[in-house]
Amino acid sequence: MLHTINKAPHAHDCFDACLRVCGDNATIVLIEDGVYAAITDSDTAQRLCSQAKAVYALQPDIDARGLSTRIAPQIRTIDYAGFVQLCCEHPTIQSWY
Amino acid sequence: MKQKRILIVCRRPPYGESFAREALDVAMASAAFDQEIALLFLDAGVTLLAKNQQPETIGDKSLEKQFAALPLYDVNELYVDVGALQQYRLSQTDLSLPAQPLTTGEITQLLERSDIVLNF
């Protein structure tokens, strides 16, 4: 199952709510302010990588926020086409917003 | 049309935002089209189930009564997040609808066996 998170982790409960119930077979895509969870050496990036099957972050949202060089290496970045591809590959999508 | 298992996830409190009302609208519309509907009250959404809501005091309409009408639309599959009930100090007897309590692991399974998940 694909999960999207679009809010910053400490400003909102989306991040925690998603990680609590997504299980270990989840693919998570960080979009909009959700990309703040991908910052390298952060607790949030570590939690994402240890729990989810795969974690992606949307490159345009990363660049917009000045985070281009600060994304954890285990988190893969994707462009809009890659995001669409992931959505097509997963029959079910849960948006945490 | 093949029947799909639709799960409506209610994650917000009843008043102050319109998410809960929209969830209800989707539930009733989907039920009218004979879809298989389940509702999950998750996180702050468990507060939707609290009895004795009196939204007249803030000039709003009761969502409690509207949610209570769900069984009339044959929406009987209701689930509630046990951890959140505890956080909001709600027990089963405080709830206006009979919802099946689910643990975190059971919630994961419920999400995974649904064809469509709509989050409100």
Backbone of each chain as ProteinMPNN parsed JSONL, in Angstrom:
{"seq_chain_A": "MLHTINKAPHAHDCFDACLRVCGDNATIVLIEDGVYAAITDSDTAQRLCSQAKAVYALQPDIDARGLSTRIAPQIRTIDYAGFVQLCCEHPTIQSWY", "coords_chain_A": {"N_chain_A": [[0.837, -1.197, 0.0], [0.415, 2.273, -0.746], [1.41, 5.175, 0.876], [0.866, 8.641, 1.384], [2.368, 11.539, 2.752], [1.82, 14.817, 3.691], [2.445, 16.827, 5.466], [4.544, 18.686, 7.767], [6.581, 16.9, 10.099], [6.661, 17.53, 12.932], [4.829, 19.472, 13.335], [2.335, 18.594, 13.036], [0.07, 15.795, 13.256], [0.195, 13.916, 11.228], [2.469, 12.455, 10.327], [3.209, 10.784, 12.526], [0.795, 9.452, 12.843], [0.559, 8.057, 10.453], [2.855, 6.381, 10.503], [2.265, 4.815, 12.683], [0.216, 3.044, 11.922], [0.819, 2.003, 9.401], [2.215, -0.348, 8.894], [4.764, -2.875, 7.978], [5.021, -3.257, 5.331], [4.748, -1.063, 3.83], [4.837, 1.53, 1.338], [6.087, 4.72, 1.35], [5.466, 8.034, 0.446], [6.811, 11.182, 0.569], [5.482, 14.333, 0.405], [5.033, 17.84, -0.452], [5.042, 19.745, 2.551], [5.68, 17.466, 3.869], [8.161, 16.54, 3.161], [10.023, 17.447, 4.955], [10.387, 15.486, 6.803], [12.34, 13.908, 5.797], [14.891, 14.758, 6.279], [18.373, 14.474, 6.601], [20.003, 12.484, 9.103], [17.964, 12.938, 10.893], [15.498, 12.082, 13.418], [13.111, 11.423, 12.331], [13.617, 10.639, 9.677], [15.092, 8.389, 10.164], [13.245, 6.754, 11.481], [11.396, 6.384, 9.435], [12.906, 4.948, 7.548], [13.553, 2.656, 8.953], [11.164, 1.466, 9.316], [9.352, 1.448, 7.015], [8.824, -0.235, 3.821], [9.72, 1.007, 1.532], [10.849, 4.332, 0.919], [10.104, 7.479, -0.387], [10.781, 10.804, -1.598], [9.501, 13.866, -2.816], [11.151, 15.515, -5.32], [10.824, 18.263, -6.414], [9.511, 19.515, -4.256], [11.402, 19.253, -2.275], [13.533, 20.784, -3.29], [12.296, 23.277, -3.419], [12.191, 23.969, -0.783], [14.749, 24.351, 0.027], [16.197, 22.078, 0.67], [17.828, 20.449, -0.781], [20.454, 19.344, -0.461], [20.247, 18.034, 1.872], [18.942, 15.662, 2.329], [18.211, 12.477, 3.627], [20.312, 9.742, 2.704], [19.173, 7.212, 2.31], [16.655, 7.657, 1.506], [14.792, 7.802, -1.355], [14.658, 10.074, -4.051], [12.102, 11.46, -6.093], [10.629, 12.579, -9.205], [7.742, 14.366, -10.538], [6.72, 12.639, -12.499], [7.682, 10.207, -11.591], [6.293, 9.983, -9.236], [3.682, 9.72, -10.181], [3.997, 7.284, -11.467], [4.471, 5.578, -9.251], [1.967, 5.788, -8.024], [0.414, 4.509, -9.903], [1.384, 1.951, -9.729], [0.499, 1.032, -7.294], [-2.403, -0.349, -6.0], [-3.924, 0.671, -3.896], [-4.143, 3.73, -2.156], [-3.279, 5.725, 0.536], [-3.88, 8.838, 1.827], [-2.29, 10.934, 3.995], [-3.078, 13.801, 5.595]], "CA_chain_A": [[0.0, 0.0, 0.0], [1.158, 3.523, -0.844], [0.955, 6.238, 1.787], [1.489, 9.949, 1.171], [2.333, 12.444, 3.921], [2.078, 16.158, 3.154], [2.633, 17.831, 6.524], [5.803, 18.576, 8.509], [6.365, 15.899, 11.144], [6.435, 17.948, 14.324], [3.776, 20.483, 13.375], [1.058, 17.967, 12.732], [0.185, 14.383, 13.644], [0.157, 13.01, 10.051], [3.639, 11.581, 10.287], [3.071, 9.745, 13.563], [-0.416, 8.664, 12.58], [0.875, 7.139, 9.355], [3.815, 5.339, 10.909], [1.664, 3.925, 13.668], [-0.644, 1.988, 11.375], [1.095, 1.626, 8.003], [2.782, -1.699, 8.776], [6.136, -2.881, 7.45], [4.994, -3.481, 3.884], [4.292, 0.208, 3.258], [5.661, 2.453, 0.575], [5.696, 6.058, 1.8], [5.942, 9.143, -0.378], [6.743, 12.465, 1.265], [5.213, 15.425, -0.536], [4.826, 19.166, 0.154], [5.817, 19.893, 3.787], [6.059, 16.137, 4.344], [9.574, 16.261, 2.861], [10.862, 17.765, 6.123], [10.658, 14.241, 7.539], [13.423, 13.178, 5.127], [16.18, 15.414, 6.543], [19.389, 13.499, 6.996], [20.309, 12.381, 10.532], [16.819, 13.252, 11.763], [14.78, 10.93, 13.973], [12.005, 11.049, 11.447], [14.155, 9.88, 8.54], [15.496, 7.085, 10.696], [12.025, 5.96, 11.725], [10.839, 6.022, 8.129], [13.721, 3.928, 6.886], [13.557, 1.388, 9.68], [9.84, 0.842, 9.323], [8.671, 1.244, 5.735], [9.511, -1.05, 2.829], [10.403, 1.973, 0.66], [10.497, 5.73, 1.213], [10.432, 8.409, -1.465], [10.433, 12.206, -1.353], [9.303, 14.547, -4.098], [12.269, 16.437, -5.549], [10.467, 19.687, -6.504], [9.186, 20.022, -2.924], [12.682, 19.321, -1.56], [14.259, 21.932, -3.826], [11.578, 24.506, -3.064], [12.402, 24.27, 0.638], [16.183, 24.483, 0.301], [16.664, 20.853, 1.332], [18.43, 19.582, -1.804], [21.655, 18.625, -0.016], [20.04, 17.615, 3.261], [18.001, 14.535, 2.386], [18.855, 11.221, 4.036], [20.655, 8.982, 1.502], [18.328, 6.015, 2.114], [15.354, 8.075, 0.964], [14.926, 8.051, -2.791], [13.897, 11.235, -4.517], [11.384, 11.223, -7.36], [9.977, 13.75, -9.801], [6.291, 14.161, -10.633], [6.443, 11.44, -13.302], [7.946, 9.068, -10.718], [5.174, 9.936, -8.292], [2.55, 9.155, -10.928], [4.348, 5.875, -11.656], [4.217, 4.871, -7.988], [0.515, 5.734, -7.816], [-0.116, 3.495, -10.82], [1.831, 0.629, -9.297], [-0.162, 0.624, -6.053], [-3.863, -0.265, -6.14], [-4.538, 1.457, -2.826], [-3.334, 4.856, -1.678], [-3.834, 6.399, 1.723], [-3.28, 10.174, 1.974], [-2.294, 11.5, 5.362], [-2.992, 15.245, 5.375]], "C_chain_A": [[0.879, 1.256, 0.0], [0.551, 4.557, 0.114], [1.62, 7.544, 1.377], [1.336, 10.767, 2.447], [2.665, 13.839, 3.403], [2.25, 17.246, 4.218], [3.97, 17.602, 7.247], [5.588, 17.721, 9.755], [6.053, 16.443, 12.54], [5.325, 18.989, 14.457], [2.389, 19.862, 13.327], [1.178, 16.484, 13.052], [0.208, 13.396, 12.468], [1.273, 11.972, 10.068], [3.493, 10.429, 11.29], [1.883, 8.838, 13.289], [-0.154, 7.642, 11.478], [1.773, 6.015, 9.827], [3.22, 4.355, 11.908], [0.926, 2.765, 13.001], [-0.24, 1.458, 9.991], [1.674, 0.217, 7.846], [4.134, -1.673, 8.095], [6.187, -3.133, 5.946], [4.656, -2.192, 3.122], [5.339, 0.86, 2.374], [5.169, 3.85, 0.947], [6.29, 7.102, 0.866], [5.739, 10.436, 0.395], [6.545, 13.558, 0.229], [4.965, 16.72, 0.234], [5.662, 19.264, 1.442], [6.209, 18.544, 4.401], [7.532, 15.848, 4.125], [10.498, 16.617, 4.038], [11.191, 16.519, 6.954], [11.869, 13.494, 6.981], [14.812, 13.745, 5.429], [17.186, 14.432, 7.149], [19.739, 13.619, 8.485], [19.132, 12.711, 11.455], [16.188, 11.962, 12.289], [13.723, 10.443, 12.996], [12.495, 10.227, 10.259], [14.528, 8.463, 8.987], [14.286, 6.17, 10.916], [11.41, 5.489, 10.412], [11.58, 4.837, 7.539], [13.697, 2.607, 7.631], [12.196, 0.712, 9.602], [9.262, 0.517, 7.946], [9.494, 0.376, 4.799], [10.311, -0.139, 1.895], [9.923, 3.376, 0.99], [10.982, 6.611, 0.071], [10.09, 9.824, -1.01], [10.42, 12.93, -2.693], [10.326, 15.673, -4.267], [11.852, 17.919, -5.658], [10.147, 20.297, -5.135], [10.445, 20.155, -2.053], [13.432, 20.58, -1.984], [13.614, 23.243, -3.384], [11.894, 24.953, -1.649], [13.883, 24.355, 1.014], [16.796, 23.247, 0.928], [17.465, 19.934, 0.403], [19.615, 18.762, -1.319], [21.461, 18.006, 1.372], [19.091, 16.438, 3.407], [18.757, 13.253, 2.731], [19.099, 10.341, 2.812], [19.768, 7.759, 1.259], [16.98, 6.374, 1.503], [15.53, 8.469, -0.494], [14.101, 9.261, -3.191], [13.278, 10.914, -5.879], [10.845, 12.54, -7.896], [8.481, 13.433, -9.927], [5.949, 12.891, -11.412], [6.645, 10.176, -12.452], [6.829, 8.87, -9.707], [3.957, 9.292, -8.964], [2.773, 7.643, -11.121], [4.044, 5.056, -10.399], [2.72, 4.725, -7.734], [-0.108, 4.649, -8.693], [0.238, 2.083, -10.358], [1.107, 0.114, -8.056], [-1.68, 0.746, -6.19], [-4.516, 0.613, -5.071], [-3.584, 2.54, -2.344], [-4.034, 5.489, -0.486], [-3.122, 7.737, 1.865], [-3.406, 10.644, 3.418], [-2.071, 12.993, 5.2], [-3.567, 16.024, 6.522]], "O_chain_A": [[1.927, 1.305, 0.643], [-0.661, 4.769, 0.141], [2.808, 7.559, 1.058], [0.314, 10.699, 3.13], [3.687, 14.024, 2.743], [2.206, 18.437, 3.91], [4.46, 16.476, 7.328], [4.54, 17.803, 10.395], [5.244, 15.853, 13.256], [4.93, 19.342, 15.568], [1.388, 20.542, 13.554], [2.292, 15.964, 13.114], [0.236, 12.184, 12.678], [1.047, 10.781, 9.852], [3.635, 9.258, 10.937], [1.95, 7.623, 13.476], [-0.596, 6.496, 11.567], [1.494, 4.84, 9.586], [3.631, 3.196, 11.966], [1.004, 1.629, 13.468], [-0.893, 0.557, 9.466], [1.621, -0.346, 6.753], [4.613, -0.618, 7.68], [7.266, -3.212, 5.359], [4.324, -2.222, 1.937], [6.543, 0.763, 2.615], [3.973, 4.13, 0.87], [7.476, 7.054, 0.538], [4.627, 10.747, 0.823], [7.333, 13.696, -0.706], [4.715, 16.691, 1.439], [6.842, 18.914, 1.442], [6.989, 18.499, 5.352], [8.106, 15.008, 4.818], [11.63, 16.138, 4.102], [12.159, 16.509, 7.715], [12.37, 12.56, 7.609], [15.805, 13.259, 4.888], [16.879, 13.677, 8.072], [19.766, 14.715, 9.044], [19.298, 12.756, 12.674], [16.326, 10.896, 11.689], [13.473, 9.247, 12.85], [11.867, 9.238, 9.879], [14.304, 7.484, 8.274], [14.308, 4.985, 10.583], [10.964, 4.348, 10.292], [10.979, 3.861, 7.093], [13.809, 1.547, 7.016], [12.095, -0.498, 9.804], [8.739, -0.577, 7.739], [10.71, 0.259, 4.955], [11.435, -0.464, 1.512], [8.751, 3.591, 1.3], [12.123, 6.5, -0.377], [9.228, 10.025, -0.154], [11.22, 12.642, -3.583], [10.371, 16.63, -3.494], [12.494, 18.762, -5.03], [10.471, 21.456, -4.88], [10.541, 21.046, -1.21], [13.907, 21.346, -1.145], [14.303, 24.196, -3.021], [11.874, 26.145, -1.34], [14.221, 24.422, 2.196], [17.798, 23.34, 1.637], [17.748, 18.787, 0.749], [19.771, 17.607, -1.716], [22.416, 17.511, 1.97], [18.505, 16.232, 4.47], [19.825, 12.988, 2.178], [18.214, 10.197, 1.97], [19.627, 7.318, 0.118], [16.25, 5.498, 1.039], [16.318, 9.356, -0.822], [12.978, 9.443, -2.721], [13.858, 10.197, -6.695], [10.632, 13.492, -7.145], [8.015, 12.382, -9.487], [5.027, 12.159, -11.055], [5.892, 9.208, -12.568], [6.466, 7.743, -9.368], [3.294, 8.432, -8.385], [1.854, 6.84, -10.958], [3.442, 3.984, -10.471], [2.257, 3.676, -7.286], [-1.039, 3.96, -8.278], [-0.522, 1.14, -10.575], [1.097, -1.088, -7.791], [-2.187, 1.833, -6.468], [-5.551, 1.231, -5.324], [-2.391, 2.306, -2.15], [-5.237, 5.749, -0.517], [-1.9, 7.778, 2.008], [-4.503, 10.732, 3.971], [-1.016, 13.421, 4.73], [-3.571, 17.255, 6.492]]}, "seq_chain_B": "MKQKRILIVCRRPPYGESFAREALDVAMASAAFDQEIALLFLDAGVTLLAKNQQPETIGDKSLEKQFAALPLYDVNELYVDVGALQQYRLSQTDLSLPAQPLTTGEITQLLERSDIVLNF", "coords_chain_B": {"N_chain_B": [[-20.952, -3.428, -12.369], [-18.175, -4.105, -10.418], [-18.291, -4.775, -6.987], [-16.681, -2.74, -4.632], [-14.527, -2.737, -1.808], [-14.847, -0.197, 0.318], [-13.145, 1.909, 2.425], [-13.71, 4.303, 4.801], [-11.913, 6.653, 6.397], [-12.053, 8.331, 9.354], [-10.619, 10.993, 10.818], [-10.673, 13.327, 12.177], [-11.959, 15.723, 14.586], [-15.523, 16.423, 15.273], [-16.575, 19.127, 14.971], [-15.69, 22.48, 13.865], [-14.095, 21.924, 11.704], [-14.827, 20.851, 8.347], [-14.432, 18.23, 7.672], [-15.516, 15.862, 8.851], [-18.23, 15.939, 8.259], [-18.09, 15.781, 5.516], [-17.054, 13.231, 5.21], [-19.178, 11.746, 6.122], [-21.103, 12.382, 4.175], [-19.938, 11.158, 1.938], [-19.983, 8.51, 2.788], [-22.736, 7.988, 2.961], [-23.586, 8.508, 0.348], [-22.119, 6.584, -1.071], [-23.154, 4.278, 0.037], [-25.741, 4.443, -0.883], [-25.329, 3.724, -3.461], [-24.969, 1.057, -3.247], [-22.425, 0.165, -2.433], [-19.768, -1.547, -0.712], [-19.264, -0.539, 2.395], [-17.068, 0.574, 4.93], [-16.401, 2.145, 8.026], [-13.758, 3.755, 9.679], [-12.872, 4.975, 12.743], [-10.39, 6.938, 13.624], [-7.513, 8.047, 15.472], [-7.986, 11.467, 16.384], [-10.478, 11.312, 15.365], [-12.078, 9.571, 16.786], [-13.558, 11.031, 18.521], [-15.818, 11.755, 17.243], [-17.663, 9.874, 17.834], [-18.549, 10.33, 20.36], [-21.069, 10.465, 22.848], [-23.935, 12.597, 23.544], [-23.481, 15.092, 22.268], [-23.834, 18.565, 21.827], [-24.182, 20.585, 19.653], [-25.75, 22.743, 19.065], [-25.208, 24.759, 20.752], [-23.081, 26.065, 19.683], [-24.06, 26.894, 17.382], [-24.204, 24.943, 15.412], [-25.02, 21.979, 13.464], [-26.108, 18.735, 14.598], [-23.771, 16.231, 14.293], [-23.606, 13.856, 15.471], [-26.16, 12.742, 15.512], [-26.505, 12.39, 12.808], [-24.491, 10.587, 12.122], [-25.447, 8.517, 13.596], [-27.447, 7.646, 12.012], [-26.349, 6.022, 10.135], [-26.55, 3.108, 10.23], [-29.136, 2.818, 9.191], [-28.717, 3.192, 6.566], [-27.638, 0.859, 5.887], [-24.977, 0.759, 6.582], [-22.999, -0.841, 8.485], [-20.591, -1.636, 9.281], [-18.439, -0.676, 11.418], [-15.555, 0.68, 12.837], [-13.307, 1.281, 15.524], [-10.535, 3.021, 16.843], [-8.708, 1.704, 19.315], [-6.57, 2.639, 20.877], [-6.753, 5.409, 20.582], [-9.22, 5.874, 21.726], [-8.583, 5.452, 24.351], [-6.744, 7.547, 24.711], [-8.446, 9.745, 24.556], [-9.993, 9.262, 26.672], [-12.358, 7.775, 26.434], [-14.885, 5.331, 26.774], [-16.381, 2.24, 25.663], [-19.045, 2.515, 26.398], [-19.452, 5.201, 26.283], [-19.939, 5.787, 23.711], [-21.833, 6.66, 20.808], [-22.482, 4.918, 18.809], [-22.339, 1.425, 17.951], [-19.222, 0.427, 17.638], [-16.601, -1.59, 16.417], [-13.852, -2.275, 18.408], [-10.447, -1.766, 17.52], [-7.049, -2.815, 17.522], [-3.753, -1.382, 16.969], [-2.364, -3.102, 15.16], [-4.494, -4.474, 14.031], [-5.762, -2.416, 12.743], [-3.922, -1.815, 10.742], [-4.201, -4.165, 9.209], [-6.863, -3.886, 8.407], [-6.729, -1.597, 6.773], [-5.139, -2.633, 4.76], [-6.729, -4.593, 3.587], [-8.674, -3.237, 2.235], [-10.176, -1.945, -0.766], [-10.375, 0.67, -1.592], [-9.292, 3.534, 0.038], [-10.374, 6.226, 1.855], [-9.49, 9.22, 3.228], [-10.463, 11.286, 5.838]], "CA_chain_B": [[-19.798, -2.854, -11.663], [-17.726, -4.937, -9.305], [-18.378, -4.078, -5.707], [-15.373, -2.524, -4.008], [-14.534, -2.49, -0.354], [-14.427, 1.184, 0.551], [-12.933, 2.242, 3.835], [-13.687, 5.741, 5.054], [-11.165, 6.87, 7.635], [-12.4, 9.618, 9.974], [-9.466, 11.266, 11.678], [-10.773, 14.682, 12.747], [-13.114, 15.926, 15.457], [-16.732, 16.743, 14.516], [-16.885, 20.533, 14.692], [-14.488, 23.279, 13.653], [-13.68, 21.682, 10.324], [-15.942, 20.165, 7.687], [-14.018, 16.895, 7.234], [-16.397, 14.792, 9.331], [-19.467, 16.015, 7.483], [-17.799, 15.282, 4.167], [-16.926, 11.773, 5.331], [-20.548, 11.243, 6.239], [-21.725, 12.511, 2.845], [-19.375, 10.113, 1.07], [-20.468, 7.216, 3.277], [-24.148, 7.807, 2.611], [-23.698, 8.439, -1.113], [-21.597, 5.279, -1.504], [-24.113, 3.255, 0.483], [-26.895, 4.544, -1.781], [-24.951, 3.013, -4.686], [-24.743, -0.34, -2.878], [-21.021, -0.203, -2.267], [-19.464, -2.134, 0.592], [-18.645, 0.57, 3.118], [-16.698, 0.461, 6.337], [-15.853, 3.381, 8.577], [-12.787, 3.602, 10.755], [-12.676, 6.19, 13.526], [-8.975, 6.834, 13.963], [-6.939, 9.248, 16.108], [-8.983, 12.387, 16.949], [-11.794, 10.963, 14.814], [-12.904, 8.821, 17.752], [-14.433, 11.987, 19.23], [-17.088, 11.804, 16.504], [-18.589, 8.887, 18.388], [-18.929, 10.664, 21.739], [-22.488, 10.757, 23.082], [-24.374, 13.872, 24.16], [-22.98, 16.298, 21.602], [-24.855, 19.619, 21.777], [-23.59, 21.616, 18.805], [-26.625, 23.924, 18.992], [-24.588, 25.815, 21.573], [-22.142, 26.822, 18.844], [-24.751, 27.193, 16.135], [-23.918, 23.922, 14.41], [-25.973, 20.853, 13.473], [-25.536, 17.552, 15.236], [-23.232, 15.144, 13.474], [-23.846, 12.61, 16.216], [-27.431, 12.176, 15.039], [-26.353, 11.955, 11.415], [-23.704, 9.35, 12.132], [-26.303, 7.474, 14.166], [-28.348, 7.168, 10.958], [-25.617, 5.151, 9.202], [-27.12, 1.756, 10.122], [-30.329, 2.869, 8.332], [-28.209, 3.105, 5.189], [-26.931, -0.428, 5.82], [-23.553, 0.872, 6.908], [-22.923, -1.418, 9.833], [-19.209, -2.011, 9.576], [-17.819, 0.483, 12.055], [-14.388, 0.295, 13.639], [-12.757, 2.403, 16.296], [-9.139, 2.91, 17.274], [-8.705, 1.497, 20.765], [-5.559, 3.51, 21.49], [-7.262, 6.78, 20.605], [-10.288, 5.916, 22.739], [-7.88, 5.596, 25.631], [-6.187, 8.91, 24.777], [-9.538, 10.702, 24.775], [-10.72, 8.788, 27.85], [-13.698, 7.331, 26.047], [-15.067, 3.883, 26.841], [-17.431, 1.796, 24.737], [-20.361, 2.998, 26.828], [-19.554, 6.632, 25.968], [-20.065, 5.942, 22.263], [-23.21, 6.706, 20.303], [-22.683, 3.839, 17.847], [-21.547, 0.245, 18.275], [-18.079, 0.281, 16.734], [-15.714, -2.654, 16.87], [-12.541, -1.732, 18.762], [-9.307, -2.381, 16.828], [-5.703, -2.453, 17.938], [-2.946, -0.832, 15.875], [-2.104, -4.153, 14.176], [-5.756, -4.775, 13.331], [-6.013, -1.273, 11.86], [-3.058, -2.049, 9.577], [-4.833, -5.21, 8.388], [-8.088, -3.328, 7.817], [-6.305, -0.727, 5.668], [-4.584, -3.435, 3.668], [-7.724, -5.409, 2.877], [-9.66, -2.374, 1.581], [-9.827, -1.612, -2.148], [-10.257, 2.128, -1.671], [-9.233, 4.164, 1.363], [-10.598, 7.671, 1.785], [-9.104, 9.77, 4.529], [-11.067, 12.596, 6.151]], "C_chain_B": [[-19.433, -3.756, -10.485], [-17.783, -4.124, -8.015], [-16.99, -3.947, -5.095], [-15.547, -2.341, -2.507], [-13.981, -1.093, -0.109], [-14.277, 1.408, 2.058], [-12.844, 3.763, 3.968], [-13.03, 5.958, 6.419], [-11.486, 8.267, 8.159], [-11.351, 9.92, 11.036], [-9.547, 12.634, 12.371], [-12.009, 14.784, 13.639], [-14.321, 16.477, 14.676], [-16.921, 18.21, 14.128], [-15.589, 21.327, 14.52], [-13.937, 23.12, 12.253], [-14.814, 20.895, 9.669], [-15.615, 18.736, 7.273], [-15.028, 15.803, 7.623], [-17.698, 14.765, 8.533], [-19.253, 15.46, 6.069], [-17.657, 13.756, 4.172], [-18.309, 11.131, 5.361], [-21.263, 11.284, 4.893], [-21.238, 11.402, 1.92], [-19.906, 8.739, 1.478], [-21.899, 6.979, 2.806], [-24.337, 7.704, 1.095], [-23.228, 7.074, -1.61], [-22.565, 4.165, -1.14], [-25.334, 3.255, -0.434], [-26.61, 3.837, -3.102], [-24.522, 1.574, -4.389], [-23.28, -0.746, -2.827], [-20.824, -0.772, -0.863], [-18.644, -1.11, 1.387], [-18.249, 0.151, 4.527], [-16.177, 1.815, 6.782], [-14.881, 3.052, 9.692], [-12.629, 4.951, 11.448], [-11.291, 6.098, 14.152], [-8.501, 8.141, 14.598], [-8.056, 10.147, 16.652], [-10.39, 12.111, 16.431], [-12.668, 10.169, 15.762], [-13.877, 9.748, 18.481], [-15.776, 12.158, 18.508], [-18.14, 10.922, 17.156], [-19.069, 9.235, 19.798], [-20.417, 11.011, 21.832], [-22.69, 12.18, 23.582], [-23.727, 15.11, 23.555], [-24.125, 17.308, 21.512], [-24.36, 20.793, 20.94], [-24.487, 22.83, 18.61], [-25.976, 25.091, 19.741], [-23.554, 26.619, 20.786], [-22.733, 27.061, 17.456], [-24.496, 26.192, 15.028], [-24.967, 22.804, 14.501], [-25.302, 19.605, 14.008], [-25.049, 16.518, 14.227], [-23.461, 13.806, 14.157], [-25.108, 11.938, 15.682], [-27.288, 11.673, 13.614], [-25.523, 10.684, 11.311], [-24.563, 8.194, 12.653], [-27.244, 6.901, 13.114], [-27.65, 6.185, 10.008], [-26.187, 3.733, 9.1], [-28.379, 1.716, 9.243], [-29.945, 2.79, 6.855], [-27.436, 1.793, 4.974], [-25.425, -0.286, 5.95], [-23.414, 0.399, 8.353], [-21.501, -1.773, 10.236], [-18.467, -0.791, 10.115], [-16.683, 0.01, 12.957], [-13.846, 1.513, 14.365], [-11.381, 2.036, 16.852], [-9.074, 2.863, 18.813], [-7.721, 2.428, 21.485], [-6.049, 4.94, 21.617], [-8.405, 6.917, 21.604], [-9.676, 6.155, 24.112], [-7.339, 7.022, 25.792], [-7.258, 9.946, 25.095], [-10.424, 10.287, 25.946], [-12.17, 8.462, 27.538], [-13.764, 5.82, 26.219], [-16.189, 3.522, 25.873], [-18.798, 2.375, 25.113], [-20.535, 4.495, 26.574], [-19.867, 6.87, 24.502], [-21.516, 5.86, 21.802], [-23.514, 5.586, 19.313], [-21.847, 2.627, 18.251], [-20.421, 0.071, 17.259], [-17.147, -0.771, 17.314], [-14.33, -2.089, 17.178], [-11.401, -2.491, 18.079], [-7.991, -1.896, 17.41], [-4.939, -1.914, 16.722], [-2.712, -1.875, 14.776], [-3.35, -4.487, 13.368], [-6.121, -3.646, 12.368], [-5.181, -1.416, 10.579], [-3.7, -3.065, 8.634], [-6.08, -4.689, 7.684], [-7.741, -2.44, 6.613], [-5.885, -1.574, 4.474], [-5.62, -4.276, 2.944], [-8.832, -4.564, 2.243], [-9.206, -2.061, 0.159], [-9.588, -0.114, -2.298], [-10.245, 2.672, -0.245], [-9.387, 5.661, 1.191], [-10.376, 8.26, 3.166], [-9.743, 11.141, 4.735], [-10.593, 13.09, 7.511]], "O_chain_B": [[-20.283, -4.116, -9.67], [-17.381, -2.962, -7.963], [-16.224, -4.91, -5.043], [-16.572, -1.858, -2.024], [-12.793, -0.841, -0.305], [-15.183, 1.123, 2.841], [-12.014, 4.413, 3.333], [-13.529, 5.506, 7.449], [-11.222, 9.265, 7.488], [-11.217, 9.195, 12.022], [-8.615, 13.046, 13.061], [-12.974, 14.037, 13.476], [-14.164, 16.944, 13.548], [-17.397, 18.486, 13.027], [-14.526, 20.9, 14.971], [-13.381, 24.057, 11.682], [-15.665, 20.337, 10.362], [-16.416, 18.09, 6.599], [-15.35, 14.93, 6.816], [-18.2, 13.698, 8.179], [-20.108, 14.771, 5.512], [-18.095, 13.082, 3.24], [-18.563, 10.116, 4.712], [-21.947, 10.332, 4.517], [-22.029, 10.782, 1.208], [-20.236, 7.911, 0.629], [-22.23, 5.9, 2.314], [-25.147, 6.909, 0.618], [-23.867, 6.474, -2.475], [-22.772, 3.228, -1.912], [-25.896, 2.2, -0.728], [-27.535, 3.401, -3.787], [-23.805, 0.953, -5.174], [-22.939, -1.885, -3.147], [-21.611, -0.511, 0.048], [-17.479, -0.857, 1.08], [-18.998, -0.534, 5.223], [-15.577, 2.546, 5.994], [-15.139, 2.192, 10.534], [-12.293, 5.949, 10.811], [-11.044, 5.31, 15.066], [-9.027, 9.212, 14.296], [-8.975, 9.656, 17.308], [-11.372, 12.607, 16.982], [-13.881, 10.097, 15.566], [-14.899, 9.298, 18.999], [-16.746, 12.644, 19.089], [-19.34, 11.177, 17.052], [-19.897, 8.524, 20.367], [-20.949, 11.751, 21.005], [-21.749, 12.864, 23.984], [-23.455, 16.076, 24.268], [-25.249, 16.949, 21.163], [-24.142, 21.883, 21.47], [-24.05, 23.839, 18.056], [-26.178, 26.256, 19.397], [-23.195, 27.728, 21.182], [-22.026, 27.381, 16.5], [-24.56, 26.532, 13.846], [-25.7, 22.702, 15.485], [-24.089, 19.434, 13.891], [-25.821, 16.003, 13.418], [-23.505, 12.76, 13.51], [-25.129, 10.733, 15.432], [-27.873, 10.654, 13.247], [-25.822, 9.807, 10.501], [-24.427, 7.052, 12.214], [-27.781, 5.807, 13.286], [-28.308, 5.58, 9.162], [-26.299, 3.201, 7.995], [-28.66, 0.693, 8.618], [-30.74, 2.377, 6.011], [-26.686, 1.647, 4.009], [-24.679, -1.139, 5.468], [-23.676, 1.138, 9.302], [-21.238, -2.157, 11.376], [-17.938, 0.018, 9.353], [-16.834, -0.933, 13.735], [-13.925, 2.636, 13.868], [-11.123, 0.905, 17.265], [-9.347, 3.848, 19.498], [-8.012, 2.936, 22.568], [-5.8, 5.608, 22.621], [-8.545, 7.953, 22.253], [-10.175, 6.943, 24.915], [-7.456, 7.626, 26.858], [-7.004, 10.91, 25.818], [-11.474, 10.884, 26.183], [-13.083, 8.827, 28.278], [-12.827, 5.107, 25.86], [-16.86, 4.4, 25.331], [-19.607, 2.686, 24.239], [-21.654, 5.005, 26.644], [-20.043, 8.014, 24.082], [-22.315, 5.092, 22.339], [-24.679, 5.331, 19.008], [-20.77, 2.779, 18.828], [-20.657, -0.386, 16.14], [-16.93, -0.84, 18.524], [-13.701, -1.488, 16.307], [-11.395, -3.722, 18.065], [-7.838, -0.722, 17.747], [-5.422, -1.984, 15.592], [-2.847, -1.566, 13.592], [-3.272, -4.75, 12.168], [-6.712, -3.882, 11.314], [-5.672, -1.17, 9.478], [-3.743, -2.861, 7.42], [-6.327, -5.003, 6.52], [-8.383, -2.525, 5.566], [-6.226, -1.274, 3.33], [-5.408, -4.641, 1.788], [-9.824, -5.112, 1.763], [-8.01, -1.925, -0.103], [-8.705, 0.313, -3.042], [-11.088, 2.309, 0.575], [-8.62, 6.292, 0.464], [-10.998, 7.845, 4.144], [-9.584, 12.041, 3.911], [-10.99, 14.17, 7.948]]}, "name": "protein", "num_of_chains": 2, "seq": "MLHTINKAPHAHDCFDACLRVCGDNATIVLIEDGVYAAITDSDTAQRLCSQAKAVYALQPDIDARGLSTRIAPQIRTIDYAGFVQLCCEHPTIQSWYMKQKRILIVCRRPPYGESFAREALDVAMASAAFDQEIALLFLDAGVTLLAKNQQPETIGDKSLEKQFAALPLYDVNELYVDVGALQQYRLSQTDLSLPAQPLTTGEITQLLERSDIVLNF"}
